[in-house]
């Protein structure tokens, strides 16, 4: 793809101006939004609220109304785009440029967004990785060594998936038994730039994205495989608009499916499984990848939820951390739909969805597992989901007691964990019981 824009900021500034020019302020986008009516500006109505956003994009003054609309968005369910009669994408090409203008005016993103920010000492990946994996147990590189040996494939973990390391370990071991010539590069120190993009820090996104491309390219791979769909979108679709990407980008599901004959699916997994499609997967139209992989696993039978594929219900996304009280109401309907299928397993295909649903597992008659774990079980590889274990404990002292050995081996202290874990428990809504229970 030829570079049409010089940088990320220029791209989104142009798209934001286009959005504002084409938007008629009809309000149908926010009328369809599951989050907006529950925010503190829901009372002003969809038309008045979206007008505050378009006014900002046209050079108007930042407002609390625009701030609440933009930063409360779950960043991906796409219902606003489906409802737009002009064919616009408010959540992406409207709200990201608006977020950039708000942050440039000194209106910082909500406090708990630190949980997602790459490089932050207490982001989700850092905190929950430290609770579960000792540095000596990590199977990934934090940075490329000087003049690294060339490999065919670089497997990039992404940032947030480090907080659910059992799935990464399973993916790595699957690729090993497949005989893939690969190296695993961790997120954290490296980031595709997606998260700072969503929060309007476009300069940081530019630098992070280019640094990641260089780090992957150092191994001179033919392919880069991304566990996180967000990383895949950035490296396949966004970054090539303004810099050279010298490798082919793949979602891990597509890569596994392309090499299915190399996966030794030796063990039967006798389970009735329903798939929850993440927002990224639904928008990319890649929802069949997960199903085709699971259908190849001996013993698995699939059943569909009432809303699936492009119509799948959102787990709550970033709203879960910005407004946990709103996110709680969003993650329940998919769980209820999974229960209605009679499935024994809800299979997630996104680390964010897994974070949202797994802590609620004990309140429903099925397991929440990432699709990778089901494939791993068929291969004969399994790692404990300690994230789920610790999240469902819902008690900081209990978590710290269970994870003390791992924490001691990390660069985070018990005191730091005591300070930040309550925020995470609130995010996962573990203090809220199931309605009617």
C-alpha positions in Angstrom: 0.0 0.0 0.0 1.5 3.3 -1.0 1.9 6.0 1.7 -0.8 8.6 1.1 -0.4 10.4 4.5 2.8 11.5 6.2 1.7 10.4 9.7 -1.1 9.1 11.8 -2.2 12.5 13.0 -2.5 13.8 9.4 -4.6 10.8 8.5 -7.1 11.1 11.4 -7.3 14.9 11.1 -8.3 14.5 7.4 -10.8 11.7 8.3 -12.2 13.8 11.2 -12.8 16.8 8.9 -14.5 14.5 6.3 -16.7 13.0 9.1 -17.8 16.4 10.3 -18.6 17.6 6.8 -20.7 14.5 6.0 -22.4 14.0 9.3 -26.0 15.5 9.4 -26.2 15.3 13.2 -29.3 13.1 12.9 -28.3 11.4 16.1 -29.1 7.9 14.9 -25.6 6.7 15.8 -26.0 7.5 19.5 -29.6 6.4 19.4 -28.3 2.9 18.5 -25.4 3.1 21.0 -25.8 0.9 24.1 -23.5 3.1 26.2 -24.6 6.7 25.5 -28.1 6.6 27.2 -26.3 5.4 30.4 -23.7 8.2 30.5 -24.1 11.5 32.4 -24.9 13.3 29.2 -27.5 10.9 27.9 -30.3 13.3 29.0 -29.3 15.9 26.3 -30.3 13.4 23.6 -28.4 11.9 20.6 -28.8 14.9 18.2 -27.4 17.4 20.7 -24.6 15.2 21.7 -23.3 14.3 18.3 -23.5 17.9 17.3 -21.0 18.7 20.1 -18.6 16.2 18.5 -18.9 17.5 15.0 -18.7 21.1 16.2 -15.4 20.1 17.9 -14.1 18.5 14.7 -15.0 21.7 12.8 -12.8 23.8 15.1 -15.3 24.5 17.9 -14.5 24.6 21.6 -14.0 21.3 23.5 -16.9 20.5 25.7 -17.8 18.1 28.6 -20.5 16.7 26.4 -18.1 15.8 23.6 -15.7 14.4 26.1 -18.3 12.1 27.7 -19.5 10.8 24.3 -16.0 10.2 22.9 -14.3 8.6 26.0 -17.3 6.5 27.1 -17.4 4.7 23.8 -16.6 1.0 24.0 -14.4 1.5 21.0 -15.7 -1.1 18.7 -19.2 -2.6 18.8 -19.9 -0.7 15.5 -23.6 -0.3 16.1 -23.2 3.5 15.5 -21.7 2.7 12.0 -24.6 0.3 11.2 -27.1 2.9 12.1 -25.5 5.8 10.2 -27.5 6.7 7.0 -24.4 8.4 5.6 -22.2 5.3 5.9 -19.9 6.9 8.4 -17.9 5.2 11.2 -18.4 7.5 14.3 -16.6 5.2 16.8 -13.4 5.3 14.7 -13.1 8.1 12.1 -15.2 10.5 14.2 -14.3 9.8 17.8 -10.5 9.2 17.4 -9.9 12.7 15.8 -12.2 14.2 18.4 -10.2 12.5 21.2 -7.0 14.0 19.7 -8.5 17.4 19.8 -9.7 17.0 23.4 -6.4 15.7 24.7 -4.6 18.5 22.8 -6.8 20.9 24.7 -5.6 19.4 28.0 -8.7 17.2 28.7 -6.9 13.9 29.6 -8.5 10.5 29.1 -10.4 9.1 32.1 -8.0 8.0 35.0 -8.5 4.2 34.7 -7.4 4.2 31.1 -3.9 3.6 32.5 -4.9 0.0 32.6 -4.6 -0.2 28.8 -1.7 2.2 28.2 1.4 0.5 26.8 4.5 1.3 28.8 2.5 2.1 31.9 4.0 0.3 34.9 0.5 -0.8 36.1 -1.2 -1.7 32.8 -3.2 -4.9 32.6 -0.5 -6.9 30.9 2.2 -5.9 33.4 0.1 -6.4 36.5 -1.6 -9.7 35.6 1.5 -11.2 34.0 3.4 -10.5 37.2 0.7 -12.3 39.1 0.9 -15.5 37.0 4.3 -15.9 35.4 7.8 -15.6 36.7 10.3 -14.0 34.4 12.1 -17.3 34.1 8.9 -18.9 32.8 8.3 -16.4 30.1 8.6 -17.8 26.6 9.0 -14.5 24.8 11.6 -11.8 24.1 11.0 -8.3 25.4 13.4 -6.9 22.8 15.2 -8.3 19.8 18.9 -9.2 20.5 21.5 -7.4 18.5 21.6 -8.7 14.9 19.1 -11.5 15.6 19.0 -14.8 13.7 16.5 -14.6 10.8 13.3 -16.6 11.3 10.3 -17.3 9.0 7.7 -16.0 11.5 7.6 -13.5 14.3 4.7 -14.1 16.7 3.8 -10.9 18.4 1.8 -11.2 21.6 0.4 -7.7 21.9 0.1 -5.8 25.2 -3.1 -7.0 26.9 -2.7 -10.7 26.1 0.3 -10.8 28.5 -2.3 -10.6 31.2 -3.7 -13.9 30.2 -0.3 -15.7 29.6 -1.7 -19.2 29.7 -3.2 -18.7 26.3 0.1 -17.3 24.9 2.0 -20.3 26.3 -0.5 -22.6 24.7 -0.2 -20.8 21.3 3.6 -20.9 21.5 3.6 -24.7 22.2 1.2 -25.4 19.4 3.5 -23.6 17.0 6.4 -25.5 18.3 4.8 -28.9 17.7 3.9 -27.6 14.2 7.5 -27.2 13.5 7.3 -23.5 12.7 10.6 -21.5 12.5 9.5 -18.6 14.7 10.4 -16.3 17.6 7.9 -14.7 20.0 8.2 -11.0 20.7 6.3 -9.6 23.6 4.1 -6.5 23.8 4.6 -4.1 26.7 7.9 -2.4 25.6 6.5 -2.7 22.1 3.0 -1.7 21.0 1.3 -1.4 17.6 0.0 2.0 18.6 -3.7 1.0 18.6 -4.4 2.0 22.3 -2.8 5.5 22.1 -4.7 6.0 18.8 -8.0 5.3 20.5 -7.3 7.8 23.3 -6.1 10.5 20.9 -2.4 10.4 21.4 -1.6 10.2 17.8 2.0 11.2 18.0 2.7 8.4 20.5 0.9 6.0 18.2 3.1 7.0 15.3 6.3 6.3 17.2 5.1 3.1 18.8 3.9 1.6 15.5 7.1 2.4 13.6 9.2 1.0 16.5 7.2 -2.2 16.5 7.6 -2.6 12.7 11.3 -2.1 13.0 11.6 -4.6 15.9 9.7 -7.3 13.9 11.7 -6.5 10.7 15.0 -7.0 12.6 14.3 -10.8 12.4 13.8 -10.5 8.6 10.7 -12.7 8.7 8.4 -13.5 5.8 5.4 -13.3 8.1 4.3 -11.6 11.3 1.6 -13.4 13.2 -0.5 -11.3 15.7 -2.4 -12.8 18.6 -4.3 -9.5 19.0 -6.7 -8.5 16.2 -6.1 -4.9 17.1 -2.4 -5.3 16.4 -3.2 -7.1 13.1 -5.5 -4.2 12.0 -2.8 -1.6 12.8 0.0 -3.5 11.0 -2.1 -4.7 8.1 -4.3 -1.7 7.5 -3.2 1.5 9.3 0.6 1.6 9.5 1.2 0.8 5.8 -0.6 4.1 5.0 2.5 6.0 6.0 5.5 3.6 6.5 6.9 0.5 4.9 5.9 -2.8 6.4 8.3 -5.4 5.0 6.4 -8.6 5.9 3.0 -10.2 5.5 0.6 -9.7 8.5 -1.6 -12.5 9.7 -4.1 -13.0 12.5 -3.0 -16.1 14.5 -6.3 -17.8 13.6 -5.7 -17.4 9.9 -2.1 -18.6 10.2 -3.2 -21.7 12.1 -5.9 -22.4 9.6 -3.5 -22.0 6.7 -1.3 -24.6 8.4 -4.0 -26.8 9.8 -2.4 -30.0 8.5 0.6 -29.4 10.7 -1.4 -29.2 13.9 -1.4 -32.7 15.6 -5.1 -32.8 16.9 -4.6 -36.1 18.7 -7.1 -35.8 21.5 -10.9 -35.6 21.5 -12.5 -32.6 23.2 -16.0 -33.7 23.8 -17.7 -30.4 24.3 -20.7 -28.4 23.0 -19.2 -25.0 22.2 -20.6 -21.6 21.3 -18.4 -18.9 19.9 -18.5 -15.2 21.0 -17.3 -13.0 18.2 -15.2 -10.0 19.2 -15.9 -6.6 17.7 -12.6 -6.7 15.7 -13.4 -10.1 14.3 -17.0 -9.1 13.4 -15.8 -6.0 11.6 -13.1 -7.8 9.7 -15.5 -10.5 8.7 -13.1 -13.2 10.0 -15.5 -14.9 12.3 -15.4 -18.2 10.3 -11.7 -18.7 11.1 -12.4 -19.6 14.8 -15.3 -21.9 13.8 -13.3 -23.7 11.1 -10.5 -24.3 13.6 -12.8 -25.6 16.3 -14.7 -27.8 13.8 -11.4 -29.5 13.0 -11.0 -30.4 16.7 -12.2 -34.0 17.3 -15.3 -34.1 19.5 -16.3 -30.4 19.4 -19.8 -29.6 18.4 -20.8 -26.0 17.7 -24.0 -24.2 18.5 -24.7 -20.5 17.8 -25.9 -17.7 20.1 -28.9 -15.6 19.1 -26.5 -12.8 18.1 -23.3 -14.0 16.4 -20.8 -13.1 13.7 -21.4 -9.6 12.5 -24.3 -9.2 14.9 -22.5 -10.4 18.0 -23.0 -8.5 21.2 -20.1 -6.5 22.6 -18.4 -7.5 25.9 -18.3 -3.8 26.9 -14.8 -3.1 25.6 -13.0 -0.1 27.0 -16.2 1.1 28.6 -15.5 -1.6 31.2 -12.7 0.4 32.6 -14.0 3.9 32.0 -17.4 3.2 33.4 -17.5 -0.3 35.1 -21.1 0.3 36.1 -22.1 0.6 32.4 -19.8 -2.2 31.3 -21.5 -4.6 33.7 -24.8 -4.2 31.9 -23.1 -4.9 28.5 -21.3 -8.1 29.4 -24.4 -9.8 30.9 -26.4 -10.3 27.6 -23.8 -12.3 25.8 -23.4 -14.5 28.8 -27.2 -15.0 29.0 -27.3 -15.8 25.3 -24.5 -18.4 25.8 -26.4 -20.0 28.6 -29.5 -20.2 26.5 -27.6 -22.3 23.9 -27.0 -25.1 26.4 -23.3 -24.9 25.6 -20.6 -26.3 27.9 -18.1 -23.7 26.7 -18.2 -20.1 25.5 -15.2 -19.8 23.3 -13.7 -16.3 23.1 -11.4 -15.1 20.3 -10.2 -11.8 21.9 -8.2 -11.2 25.1 -10.4 -8.3 26.0 -13.6 -10.4 25.8 -11.9 -13.1 27.8 -11.1 -10.5 30.5 -14.7 -9.4 30.5 -16.4 -12.8 30.6 -14.1 -15.1 32.5 -14.6 -13.4 35.9 -18.3 -14.1 35.6 -18.0 -17.8 34.8 -18.9 -19.0 38.2 -22.4 -17.4 37.9 -23.2 -19.4 34.7 -23.4 -23.2 33.9 -20.6 -23.1 31.3 -16.8 -22.5 31.0 -15.3 -19.4 29.4 -12.3 -20.4 27.4 -10.3 -18.9 24.6 -10.6 -20.9 21.4 -6.8 -21.4 21.5 -7.1 -23.4 24.7 -9.5 -25.8 23.1 -7.1 -26.4 20.2 -4.3 -26.8 22.7 -6.3 -29.4 24.6 -6.6 -31.4 21.4 -2.9 -31.2 20.9 -2.2 -32.3 24.5 -1.1 -28.9 25.8 -2.8 -27.2 28.7 -1.9 -24.3 31.1 -4.0 -23.2 34.0 -6.1 -20.0 33.5 -4.8 -18.2 36.6 -6.3 -14.9 35.4 -9.8 -16.4 35.8 -8.8 -18.0 39.1 -7.5 -14.7 40.6 -10.3 -12.6 39.1 -13.0 -14.7 40.5 -11.5 -14.6 44.0 -12.6 -11.0 44.1 -10.4 -10.4 47.1 -7.0 -8.5 47.1 -5.4 -10.4 50.1 -6.4 -13.8 48.7 -5.0 -12.9 45.3 -1.8 -11.7 46.8 -1.4 -14.8 48.9 -1.9 -17.1 46.0 0.5 -15.1 43.7 3.1 -14.1 46.2 5.8 -16.3 44.7 5.3 -14.8 41.2 5.1 -11.3 42.5 8.4 -11.7 44.4 10.1 -12.7 41.2 8.7 -9.7 39.3 9.7 -6.0 39.4 6.3 -5.0 41.0 6.0 -4.9 44.8 3.2 -6.2 47.0 2.5 -2.6 48.0 2.0 -1.6 44.4 -0.3 -4.6 43.8 -2.4 -3.7 46.9 -2.8 -0.2 45.4 -3.9 -1.1 41.9 -5.7 -4.4 42.2 -8.9 -2.8 43.6 -9.2 -0.8 40.4 -9.1 -4.0 38.4 -11.6 -5.8 40.6 -14.0 -2.8 40.0 -13.3 -3.1 36.3 -14.2 -6.8 36.2 -17.4 -6.0 38.2 -16.6 -8.8 40.6 -18.3 -7.0 43.5 -21.6 -7.1 41.6 -23.7 -10.2 42.0 -25.8 -11.7 39.2 -29.2 -10.0 39.1 -31.7 -12.2 41.0 -29.1 -14.5 42.4 
